[in-house]
Amino acid sequence: MNEPTQSNAVMTTPVRFYDGRTSRPYDALMSHVQGTDVLTIQTDAAIHQFALQDGRLRGAIGQTPPAIEFPNEVRIELLNMNLPSWLNDVGQRDSKLNWIKQLWLHKVWQWERSPTWIVASIIFTVLFGFVVVRYGIPAFATQTAYALPEHTLDNLGKQALAQFDESFLKPSHLSVQRQNQLRQDYDHWIKGTPSQNIIFREGGLLGANAFALPDGTIVVTDELVGLSKQDFEILAVLAHETGHLARRHALRQAITGASLGVLMIAITGDSSDLMSSIPTALIGMTYSRGFEREADDYAYQLMTARGIPLHYFSDILVRLEQQHEAKKGDLAKSGFKDYLSTHPPTAERILRFKK
């Protein structure tokens, strides 16, 4: 393509011209006389003139060259990807025009073709994504969770329990007296605010287990009661589960999952799995190790404040670890993660509570 020529201060460049009356493009020459605000388009059939201040510059996008648009659907498409130097000069000189604001679109196109800018943008995107996921979303989830009402996830908790009852759990074989005794012990030693509802189920494949649901219900399996040698061991586990509720881990996890889903939509444009994935993730009730450490901290502080010897928690953890090793294969086949699967290393937790 021939470069724009300069003669007697008249600058010209070949363009493709649309007159706004038909969809037919015309081969034309675009010219501009230095010191004027008039743009001239000359085709084989006619000469058209336009006031520069009426024009709007569209920068190059992908393989589409820059274009200048005027009212009444008039459009001038450049044949070169690079803007003529005089067009840049006009934009810098004439404050009446909106050219400078529009020129950045063309600059973006140039940056997209630069290996340096490509590498820099990739690095920036990765770092920005890491900061958002690692710090931004968790902070947002925490602030939002504590601002929402206490029982925001009541319905989801009921749905989760119904699914557990259908898939894993069976009615408890503990006597009513035994269940009530454990509830009374919990109310006396552990009970948090708001109050929690302790229910018992036969765990079956889940074995000795306990988990807190979003509506404030804590499920305790018969096997956990049978595994314990002291009721304080059961209370120690319940203190940990109460920590999950007090720190709103279920709600924080739900908000985090939703936020990550929105972020993935922004990246991929696909929202088909968002709504179905959130309830599934919540029903699993497997928390991050950070949440588990928070729940351990809560149990540690509560047991210390209530005068419950800390070794009761480490004692039951030892037996849970032994069960975990024995049942690991069966649990993996079922797709369910047991009480210890997402927790920090058991040895680390035992050592802390033994100290």
C-alpha positions as CSV (number, residue, x, y, z in Angstrom):
1,M,0.0,0.0,0.0
2,N,1.3,3.4,-0.9
3,E,2.2,5.7,2.0
4,P,0.4,9.1,2.3
5,T,2.0,11.8,0.3
6,Q,2.6,15.4,1.1
7,S,2.4,18.2,-1.5
8,N,1.9,22.0,-0.8
9,A,0.9,21.2,2.8
10,V,-1.9,18.9,1.5
11,M,-1.7,15.5,3.0
12,T,-3.5,12.6,1.3
13,T,-3.9,8.9,2.0
14,P,-6.0,6.2,0.2
15,V,-9.2,5.1,2.0
16,R,-12.4,3.2,1.6
17,F,-15.4,5.5,1.8
18,Y,-19.0,4.8,2.7
19,D,-21.3,7.8,1.9
20,G,-24.1,6.7,4.3
21,R,-26.7,6.5,1.5
22,T,-25.8,3.1,0.2
23,S,-23.8,0.1,1.5
24,R,-21.4,0.3,-1.4
25,P,-17.8,1.2,-0.6
26,Y,-15.9,3.7,-2.8
27,D,-12.1,3.8,-3.3
28,A,-11.1,7.3,-2.5
29,L,-8.4,9.7,-1.4
30,M,-8.6,11.4,2.0
31,S,-6.8,14.8,2.2
32,H,-6.3,17.4,4.8
33,V,-4.8,20.9,4.4
34,Q,-2.6,21.8,7.4
35,G,-4.1,24.6,9.5
36,T,-7.7,23.8,8.6
37,D,-10.4,21.7,10.2
38,V,-11.8,20.3,7.0
39,L,-11.3,16.7,5.8
40,T,-11.8,16.1,2.1
41,I,-12.8,12.8,0.5
42,Q,-12.4,12.5,-3.3
43,T,-14.0,9.6,-5.2
44,D,-14.2,9.1,-9.0
45,A,-17.7,10.6,-8.9
46,A,-17.7,13.4,-6.3
47,I,-15.8,15.4,-3.7
48,H,-17.1,15.4,-0.1
49,Q,-16.0,17.6,2.8
50,F,-16.4,17.1,6.5
51,A,-15.7,19.1,9.6
52,L,-13.1,17.3,11.7
53,Q,-14.9,18.2,15.0
54,D,-17.8,16.1,13.8
55,G,-15.8,13.0,13.3
56,R,-15.1,10.1,15.7
57,L,-12.0,8.0,15.4
58,R,-12.3,4.2,15.8
59,G,-8.9,2.6,16.5
60,A,-7.8,-0.6,14.9
61,I,-9.2,-3.8,16.4
62,G,-7.7,-7.1,15.5
63,Q,-7.3,-7.2,11.7
64,T,-9.7,-4.3,11.2
65,P,-7.9,-1.0,10.3
66,P,-8.8,2.3,11.9
67,A,-11.9,4.2,10.7
68,I,-13.4,7.7,11.1
69,E,-17.1,7.9,11.5
70,F,-19.3,11.0,10.8
71,P,-23.0,11.6,11.3
72,N,-25.6,10.0,8.9
73,E,-23.6,6.7,8.8
74,V,-20.7,8.2,6.9
75,R,-17.6,6.1,7.4
76,I,-14.0,6.4,6.2
77,E,-11.9,3.2,6.6
78,L,-8.1,3.5,6.4
79,L,-6.3,0.9,4.3
80,N,-3.2,1.0,6.5
81,M,-3.2,-0.3,10.1
82,N,-1.1,2.7,11.2
83,L,-2.7,6.1,11.4
84,P,-1.2,8.8,9.2
85,S,1.1,11.1,11.2
86,W,-0.9,14.2,10.3
87,L,-4.1,12.6,11.8
88,N,-2.2,12.2,15.1
89,D,-1.0,15.8,14.9
90,V,-4.6,17.0,14.3
91,G,-5.8,15.2,17.5
92,Q,-3.0,16.6,19.5
93,R,-3.4,20.1,18.3
94,D,-7.2,20.6,18.2
95,S,-8.7,20.6,21.7
96,K,-12.2,20.8,20.3
97,L,-12.1,17.3,19.0
98,N,-12.4,14.0,20.9
99,W,-9.5,12.5,19.0
100,I,-7.1,12.0,21.9
101,K,-9.7,10.1,23.8
102,Q,-10.2,7.8,20.8
103,L,-6.6,7.4,19.8
104,W,-6.0,5.1,22.8
105,L,-8.2,2.5,21.0
106,H,-5.6,2.4,18.3
107,K,-2.8,2.3,20.8
108,V,-4.4,-0.8,22.4
109,W,-4.3,-2.4,19.0
110,Q,-0.6,-1.6,18.7
111,W,0.0,-3.0,22.2
112,E,-1.8,-6.2,21.3
113,R,0.8,-6.8,18.5
114,S,3.8,-6.1,20.8
115,P,5.5,-9.2,22.4
116,T,6.6,-7.0,25.3
117,W,3.1,-5.8,26.1
118,I,1.7,-9.3,25.6
119,V,4.1,-10.8,28.2
120,A,3.5,-7.9,30.5
121,S,-0.3,-8.2,30.3
122,I,0.0,-12.0,31.0
123,I,2.1,-11.4,34.1
124,F,-0.2,-8.6,35.3
125,T,-3.3,-10.8,34.7
126,V,-1.8,-13.7,36.6
127,L,-0.7,-11.6,39.6
128,F,-4.0,-9.7,39.7
129,G,-6.0,-13.0,39.6
130,F,-3.8,-14.4,42.4
131,V,-4.4,-11.4,44.6
132,V,-8.1,-11.4,43.9
133,V,-8.5,-15.1,44.7
134,R,-6.0,-15.3,47.5
135,Y,-7.0,-12.1,49.4
136,G,-9.8,-10.2,47.8
137,I,-12.5,-12.9,47.6
138,P,-11.9,-14.3,51.1
139,A,-12.0,-10.8,52.6
140,F,-15.2,-10.0,50.8
141,A,-16.7,-13.3,51.8
142,T,-15.8,-12.7,55.5
143,Q,-17.2,-9.2,55.6
144,T,-20.4,-10.2,53.8
145,A,-21.0,-13.4,55.9
146,Y,-20.9,-11.4,59.2
147,A,-23.2,-8.7,57.7
148,L,-25.9,-11.2,56.7
149,P,-28.6,-12.5,59.1
150,E,-27.8,-15.5,61.3
151,H,-30.0,-18.0,59.5
152,T,-29.3,-17.1,55.9
153,L,-28.6,-20.7,55.0
154,D,-31.4,-22.3,56.9
155,N,-33.1,-23.9,53.9
156,L,-29.8,-25.1,52.5
157,G,-29.0,-26.8,55.8
158,K,-32.3,-28.6,55.8
159,Q,-31.7,-29.7,52.2
160,A,-28.2,-31.0,53.1
161,L,-29.5,-33.0,56.0
162,A,-32.3,-34.5,53.8
163,Q,-29.7,-35.6,51.2
164,F,-27.4,-37.0,53.9
165,D,-30.3,-39.0,55.4
166,E,-31.2,-40.3,51.9
167,S,-27.6,-41.2,50.9
168,F,-25.5,-42.1,54.0
169,L,-27.2,-41.7,57.4
170,K,-29.7,-43.9,59.2
171,P,-31.8,-43.3,62.4
172,S,-29.7,-43.4,65.5
173,H,-29.8,-46.4,67.8
174,L,-28.8,-44.4,70.8
175,S,-31.4,-44.3,73.5
176,V,-33.4,-41.2,74.0
177,Q,-31.9,-40.9,77.5
178,R,-28.3,-41.1,76.1
179,Q,-29.1,-38.5,73.4
180,N,-30.7,-36.1,75.9
181,Q,-27.7,-36.5,78.3
182,L,-25.2,-35.5,75.6
183,R,-27.4,-32.5,74.6
184,Q,-27.5,-31.4,78.2
185,D,-23.8,-31.8,78.6
186,Y,-23.3,-29.7,75.4
187,D,-25.7,-27.0,76.6
188,H,-23.8,-26.8,79.9
189,W,-20.2,-26.9,78.6
190,I,-20.1,-25.8,75.0
191,K,-23.4,-24.1,73.8
192,G,-22.7,-21.2,71.6
193,T,-24.7,-18.2,70.4
194,P,-27.1,-18.7,68.7
195,S,-27.9,-22.0,70.2
196,Q,-27.2,-25.1,68.1
197,N,-29.4,-28.2,67.6
198,I,-27.6,-31.5,68.2
199,I,-29.0,-34.5,66.4
200,F,-27.8,-38.1,66.2
201,R,-27.6,-40.5,63.3
202,E,-26.1,-43.9,62.6
203,G,-23.1,-43.0,60.3
204,G,-22.8,-46.2,58.3
205,L,-20.1,-45.7,55.8
206,L,-19.2,-42.3,57.4
207,G,-18.3,-44.1,60.6
208,A,-17.3,-41.9,63.6
209,N,-18.0,-38.4,62.4
210,A,-19.5,-35.1,63.3
211,F,-20.3,-32.1,61.0
212,A,-22.1,-28.8,61.3
213,L,-24.8,-27.8,58.8
214,P,-25.5,-24.2,57.7
215,D,-28.7,-23.9,59.7
216,G,-26.9,-24.5,63.0
217,T,-27.5,-28.2,63.2
218,I,-24.6,-30.4,64.4
219,V,-24.9,-34.1,63.3
220,V,-23.2,-36.6,65.6
221,T,-22.9,-40.2,64.5
222,D,-23.5,-43.2,66.9
223,E,-20.0,-44.4,65.9
224,L,-18.4,-41.3,67.3
225,V,-20.2,-41.8,70.6
226,G,-19.1,-45.4,70.6
227,L,-15.5,-44.5,69.7
228,S,-15.2,-42.1,72.6
229,K,-14.1,-43.2,76.1
230,Q,-15.2,-40.0,77.8
231,D,-18.1,-37.7,77.1
232,F,-15.6,-34.8,77.2
233,E,-14.1,-36.3,74.0
234,I,-17.4,-35.9,72.2
235,L,-17.8,-32.4,73.7
236,A,-14.3,-31.5,72.4
237,V,-15.4,-32.5,68.8
238,L,-18.6,-30.5,69.3
239,A,-16.6,-27.5,70.4
240,H,-14.7,-27.7,67.1
241,E,-18.0,-27.9,65.1
242,T,-19.4,-25.0,67.0
243,G,-16.4,-23.1,65.9
244,H,-17.4,-23.6,62.3
245,L,-20.8,-22.2,63.1
246,A,-19.6,-19.3,65.1
247,R,-17.1,-18.3,62.4
248,R,-19.8,-18.7,59.7
249,H,-17.6,-21.0,57.7
250,A,-20.6,-22.4,55.7
251,L,-21.7,-19.0,54.6
252,R,-18.2,-17.8,53.9
253,Q,-17.6,-20.9,51.8
254,A,-20.9,-20.3,49.9
255,I,-20.0,-16.6,49.2
256,T,-16.5,-17.6,48.2
257,G,-17.8,-20.3,45.8
258,A,-20.3,-17.9,44.3
259,S,-17.6,-15.2,43.9
260,L,-15.2,-17.6,42.2
261,G,-18.1,-18.7,40.0
262,V,-18.7,-15.1,38.9
263,L,-15.0,-14.7,38.3
264,M,-15.0,-17.8,36.1
265,I,-18.0,-16.4,34.1
266,A,-16.1,-13.2,33.6
267,I,-13.1,-15.2,32.2
268,T,-14.9,-17.9,30.2
269,G,-18.4,-16.5,29.6
270,D,-20.0,-19.8,30.7
271,S,-22.5,-19.7,33.5
272,S,-24.2,-23.0,33.0
273,D,-22.7,-24.8,36.0
274,L,-22.7,-21.9,38.6
275,M,-26.1,-22.4,40.3
276,S,-25.8,-26.2,40.4
277,S,-22.2,-26.2,41.8
278,I,-22.9,-24.0,44.9
279,P,-25.3,-26.3,46.7
280,T,-23.2,-29.3,45.9
281,A,-20.1,-27.7,47.3
282,L,-22.0,-26.7,50.5
283,I,-23.6,-30.1,51.0
284,G,-20.2,-31.7,51.0
285,M,-19.3,-29.5,54.0
286,T,-15.6,-29.9,53.5
287,Y,-13.8,-26.8,54.6
288,S,-10.4,-25.5,53.8
289,R,-7.5,-26.0,56.2
290,G,-7.6,-22.4,57.1
291,F,-11.2,-22.8,58.3
292,E,-10.3,-26.0,60.2
293,R,-7.6,-24.2,62.0
294,E,-10.0,-21.4,62.9
295,A,-12.4,-24.0,64.3
296,D,-9.5,-25.6,66.3
297,D,-8.7,-22.2,67.7
298,Y,-12.3,-21.7,68.8
299,A,-12.3,-25.2,70.5
300,Y,-9.0,-24.5,72.1
301,Q,-10.1,-21.2,73.6
302,L,-13.5,-22.4,74.6
303,M,-12.2,-25.6,76.3
304,T,-9.6,-23.5,78.1
305,A,-12.2,-21.0,79.3
306,R,-14.6,-23.7,80.5
307,G,-11.9,-25.7,82.2
308,I,-12.1,-28.8,80.0
309,P,-8.8,-30.6,79.8
310,L,-7.4,-30.2,76.3
311,H,-6.1,-33.7,76.0
312,Y,-9.6,-34.9,75.5
313,F,-9.5,-33.5,72.0
314,S,-6.1,-35.0,71.1
315,D,-7.3,-38.3,72.5
316,I,-10.3,-38.6,70.2
317,L,-8.2,-37.3,67.3
318,V,-5.8,-40.3,67.7
319,R,-8.7,-42.7,67.4
320,L,-10.3,-40.8,64.6
321,E,-6.9,-41.0,62.7
322,Q,-6.8,-44.7,63.2
323,Q,-10.3,-45.1,61.8
324,H,-9.4,-42.8,58.9
325,E,-6.5,-45.0,57.9
326,A,-8.7,-48.1,58.1
327,K,-11.6,-46.7,56.1
328,K,-9.7,-44.5,53.6
329,G,-10.3,-46.8,50.7
330,D,-14.0,-47.2,51.2
331,L,-14.6,-43.5,51.7
332,A,-12.6,-42.7,48.6
333,K,-14.9,-45.0,46.6
334,S,-18.0,-43.3,48.1
335,G,-16.8,-39.8,47.1
336,F,-17.3,-38.5,50.6
337,K,-14.4,-37.0,52.6
338,D,-14.3,-38.0,56.2
339,Y,-13.8,-35.9,59.4
340,L,-10.0,-35.7,58.9
341,S,-9.6,-35.6,55.2
342,T,-9.4,-31.8,54.8
343,H,-8.1,-30.9,58.3
344,P,-4.5,-29.9,59.0
345,P,-2.1,-32.8,59.7
346,T,-3.5,-34.7,62.7
347,A,0.0,-34.9,64.4
348,E,0.2,-31.1,64.3
349,R,-3.3,-30.8,66.0
350,I,-2.6,-33.5,68.6
351,L,0.7,-31.8,69.6
352,R,-1.0,-28.5,70.1
353,F,-3.8,-29.8,72.3
354,K,-1.4,-32.1,74.2
355,K,0.7,-29.0,75.1
